[in-house]
Structures are given as structure tokens and as C-alpha cells.
Amino acid sequence: MKSFRFFFLVTSVILLSACSSNKFEQVPMTLDVKGEKKLDAGIAYLLGVDDGVYAAHDFKGYDQLLVLSSALELLESRDFDDFSIFIKDEKNDEVISIFGDNKNKFVFNFIKKNEEYTFITEKDGRTSAYYTEWHFFDNTMINFSRGSPVRIYKLPSFELKKEIPALLRGFRVHHALSESKEFLHILQQDGNNHKVIDLDDGVILSDGYVAMTDRSEKVVGAMKFHDDIVIFMRGNKLVQVDERGNFIKALPLHVSVESFGQVGDCLSIGTVDGHIGFITKDLSTIYVTQQVHNGWVSHVTTDLEGVGYSAGVDRKVVSWPVPDMCLSN
């Protein structure tokens, strides 16, 4: 009987510890807004750089990139082909514009290095930058689109190194590359299918619902967060998995997610009603700011000097210091 009571006590302590480790606290905070700049049109992309931010206009089809200082002064504007997209590489230190001519050509501009490459491909019928997914790292490019395999190329030669059939079945996707660059996560947009691809072995490790969810729950976004992957589900739920897709935890967010990114060590969330949330690295606490934008927050980013930036449907870019709890020790 004593041994049973001891076993019950130990089991209770373990269960209580597990529950407490998944507690998620919401704390209000006031963000110290330093500046704001209203643009002439909506903001399609907002990308933090060394000591400032790049903002792409949604004016004539994402064709103009504005270079802003940390004080939001306009330093330069650059024109690109209509409907160019703008992304950052996986090291977070290069901004790349991509234009597809819808025939057989992509043009890449590595903006900070001031290098341009042209990629001619016969493998896909529609070379649209917007409808193709991209990752760049260590002289490597990964791309895929609806109905195509995942392809890995060596840069700048564009030599095809590997082709992995992913069976995407033509739907739009969200995707995230692991910190190790060994695993690619592809998730059905507004559906519930999560593929984890081992890029070294060229195999699909898993293919099914997001861990600890069911068919009724829909994916609205995903991103790498430190060594793990976080997946945003409709209904304001966050699921954390490791790089192989193994479940770690699920959290109710209590805020309506419009956008997300990483600010310092924190997971940042732009809400539909103009607030910004900062979730600590251990996913234990979310700090929610005052209303920073009039309407939804479309982008949240940071430069390398500790200045954060957000943009919203109000066409404003707002700057603020990265909160202390998000700064690396």
C-alpha cells in the first residue's frame, strides 16, 4: 500500500510538472514607438537589414523597393520588374529580389552584394516568382511550386543537385527550412497536411496532419524558430515541433494572428487589430503591446542593431527598440 501511495505521489508530481511547463501567460506591455513613416501605397514586403529596413510598395505590382534608415529616412528607391518578390536568405543577411517572366526565365538580384543572376529553366511551364517557393543558403537554392518536385540547385551555376518528388497535388503551401538546413517542412495552406522532407536522403519522413491536430484544424502559417518549427493554426493555436516534425507543445495564443516573424530571441506576432505580440524563446509568455497600427499588422521585422519595425494596413512603417526580453544574453 505504501508503495502504491508513493507511486501515486510521484505520478501526480510528474503530471503537475508537465502541466505547469505548458502554462502560457499573457502580459500587457507598452511599446516605445520611436518613429513612423506613412508610404504612398500598401506595403507588400518589409525586410530588416543591417541598420535599417527595406519596404516594397504594393503600388504598381511590387516593383519599387524603398531603403529606409533606422530613423525611417528614405535613403534610396530602386525599381524592379513588375511583380518581383523580395525575400531574405536563411542567414538573414541578404535581400534577394526574384522576377519570373512566366515563360522560362527567373532573374535574381542579390541586392546587398549587387549581383544579378539569370536562371533559364524548362522544367516548369509557368515561371512565376510569386507562385514558386524559395530558400537560399550557402551557395544553395531550393525551389518548388504547385505540382512540381522539390529541387536543390548549386549556385551560381544553377546545377541541379537533387530532385525530390513531394506530391504537392497543386495546393498553395506554407513552408519552413530547419536551422540545420537538413529538413524542409511543407504545409497545405488553409488545409491540414504537413510533409517533412529529409533533404540529405531525399525522402519524405512524414506526411499527414500537423502533430496533435485533426482534419478540421487549418494551417495559416509556419516558420523556423531557433532549432524548432512553429506552426500557426486557424483559431489562434500554435504548435511547436522539432526539425523532424515531432510534437513538442501546443499553445492557445489568445490573439488573432495576421503576421509573424522573429524579433531577437522572440517570436513576434502582428494581430488583426493593430497590436504586436512578443513570445519568449521558451514559449512561456506573450507580451502584448498597445495598438501600434490602425488595423491589421502585416509585417514585423528587425535590423541587426536592435531596432524593430512593423507595417500595417494603415500604410505606416513604425520603428521601436527591440524589447529587453527579446534581446540575446
N, C-alpha and C positions, 0 to 999 in steps of 0.2 A: 504493500500500500504506500509506504514511504517512497519507494522508487517510482510509483505511478505519479505521486504528487510532485516529485522532483522533475519528472519528465514533462508534466503539465506546466509547471512553472517555467522551465526552460523554453518550451514551445511558445508559451504566451509572450515571453520576453522577446523571442525572435520575431514573432508576428507583429508585436508593437513596434519593434525597431524598424521592420520593413515598412510599416505604415507611416511612421514618422519620417522616414527617409524620403517618402514621396509627397510630403507636405509642400504646398505651393502657396507662398504668401504674396499678397498684393499690397504694395506700399505707394502712397501718393508722393510725388516729388515735384519741385519747381525747376524747370529747365532754364538755365541762364542764357537767354537768347541774346546774341551779340550783334547780329545784323540780319537784314533781309533785302532781297532784290527781286522785284517783280519783272518777269520777262514778257515779251510781246505775244507769246503763244504758249500752249501747253508744253510740258517737259516730258520728253519720251525716255530719256536716259539721264542719270545723274551718277557720275563716277568720280570718287575721290582719288586724288593723285598725291604727289609729294607734299606740297604745301598749298593746295587749292582744290578746285573741283572742275570737272568738265560737265557741261549741261548741253544736251542735244535738244534742239527745238522740234516740236511737232507742228511745224509751220507749213513747209512745202513738201513734207514727206521725210522727216528725219534727216534733212540734207545739210544742216548747219550745226556745227559744234562750237559752243562758246567756252572759252577758257577763262575761269574766274579765279581771282586770288582768294586767300583765306578771309580777306575783308570783303569779298564779293565784288571787287572791282573787275570790270571787263578788261582783260589783258589782250585778248585776241579772239577773232572768229574765223572759222575755217569752213569752207564749202566742200561738200562731197556729193556724189551722185545721189539722186532721189532714192529714198527708201534704203539707204545704208543703215546697218545696225551697228551698235557700239557695245563692246564687251571688254572685260579685263581678263588677263591671263591668270593662271592658277596661282602664280606667285604674288599676284596683286600689285605688280609694279609696271605693267604695260597696258596701255589702252589700244584696242585694235578696232578699226572700222572695217566692215565687210560689206561688199556690194556684189550682188549676183545679177547677171544680165538676163536671167530667165531663158537662156539658150544653153551655153555650155561653159560659162566663164564666171569665176569669182575673182574679185580684186581685194587684197588685204592691205591695209595701211597700218603699220606699227607706228603709232603717232609719236610717241616719245623718242623712239630711235630714228624716226623719219625714214623708214624703209617701206617700200611697196613691193608686193609680190602678186603675180597673176597665176591663177590655177585653172587650167583647162581640163575639164572632165567630160567623159562620155558616159559615165556610169549612171547618171540620174537625168531624167527627162526635163526636170524643172530646177534650174539653179537659182533659187530664191534664197537670199540670205535670211530672210525673216522666217521661212518655213524649214530651215535647216538648223540643227543644234550643234554647238561648238564647244570644244575645250582646247586650250593651248598651254603647253608646259614643256620646258627642257627640249627645245627643238622638235617637239611632237605636236601634231594636230589630230584631234579626234572629231569626226563629224558623222552625223546620221540624220535622216529625215523620215517622214512617214512612209512606211513600206520598204525602206532601204536597210541594208546591214549597217552595223557599226563599223566604221573604217578608221584605221590608225595609219597616219602618214608621218614620214620623216620630213622635217623642214631644214633648209628651204627648198630641197629638191622635189618635194611632194611625192617621194617614192612610197608606194603603198606597202606597208609592213604587215598588216593583218586585216582580215575581214571576218566579222563575227555576225552570223545571222541572228537577229534579235526578235524577229516575228512581231513587229510593232502593230501590224494589222491596220495601219492607216490612221490611227488616232493621234491627236496632239498630246504632247508629253511635258512633264517637268523632269529635271534630271540634276544629278549632283555627282561629282567625282570625289572619291575618298582622299583624305590627306596623304595617304601612301601612294596615290595615283595607280593603285592596283585594281580598284573596284569601281565600276560605273553603276549608278542607281538610276533607273528609268521608271517613271511612274505615269500612269494614264491621267491626263488632265480631266477633272470632273468625272472621274471614274474611280475604280479601285483595283488597280493592277500594279504590282511592284516587282520589277525584274532587277536582280543583282547579277552583274556580269563580271567574271574574273578576266581582266584584260590580259594577264600574263598567259593563262592557259587557254583563253578564247572560248570559255564555256559559260553557260548561264547557271549560276549557283542556285537561284531560287526564282520562282515565277508564280505569283499568287497575290492574295490580299496583303495589304500592309499589316505588319505584325499586330496582333491584338485588336483588329478591327473586323468589321463584317462588310458584306456587299453593299449595304445601304449607306456606308460612310464614304464620302468622296474626297479625293485629294485635290488640294488647291495650291500646293507649293512644296518645295523641298530645297534644302541647301546643306552644304558641309558646315559643321560647327565643331571646331577643334578636331578631335580624332573621330568624331561620330557624324551621323547624318540625322537631321531633324526634318520631319515631315508634317506639314500643316494639313489638317482635315477640315472639311466644312463643318460648321457647328462649333468652331473655336476650340479645337482639340489639337494638341501637339503630341507627336510620337517620336521618341528618340530610339534609334537603332545603331548598332556598331557598323563598321565598314562592310561586314559580310551580311548585314541585314538582320542580325539577331536582336531581339527586343531588349531594350534597357528600361524605359519607363514611358508612361503616357500622362499627360497633364491637361487639365481644363484651363484655358487661357483667360476667360472672363473678359476678353476684349475682342472686338471684331477686326480680324486681320485683313488689311488691304495690301500691305507690302512687308518685306522683311529683308534683313541683311545682318552683317556683323559689324559692330562698333567696338573697337578694342577687344576686350575679352567677352563682351556681352552679345547676346542675340537681340537684335533690335527689331521692333515691330512698328510699322505705321498703321494706324487704325482708320476706320471708315469715318470717324467723327473728329479727326484733326489732332489726336493725341499721339504720343510716341511712347512705346513701352521698351524697357531695357531689362532683359532677363539675365541673371547672373550666370557665370560659367557652369556652376553646378546645377543649374535649372531649379533652384530652390525658391527664388524670389523674383517677382516682376515689379519694377518701379515704373509707375505710370505718370506721365507729365500732365501739366495743364494743356489746354488746347493751344497748339502751336500753329495750326493751319485752319483755314475756313473751309471745311470739307475734308475729303479723304486725303491721306498722306500717301503719295505714290512711290516715294523713294526715301531711303535713309542710308547714308554712307559716311565715310570718314576719310580724312587725309592721313599722312604719316606723321603729322606734327601735333596730333591730339585735338584737332578741330573736327567737329561733326557737322553734317549738312543734311537737310531734309528738303523735300519738294512736295507740292501738293496740287490738287485740282485748282487751287486759287492762283496758280502760275507763279508762286513765290518760291525762291530758294532762300532758306533760313540757315544761319550758322550759329553754332553753340559749342562750348567746350565739352569734350567727351566727359561724361560723369565719372567721378572718382572711383565708384565701384566697378567700372569697366576698364580701368587702367591696369596694365600688366604690372605685377610687382617687380 
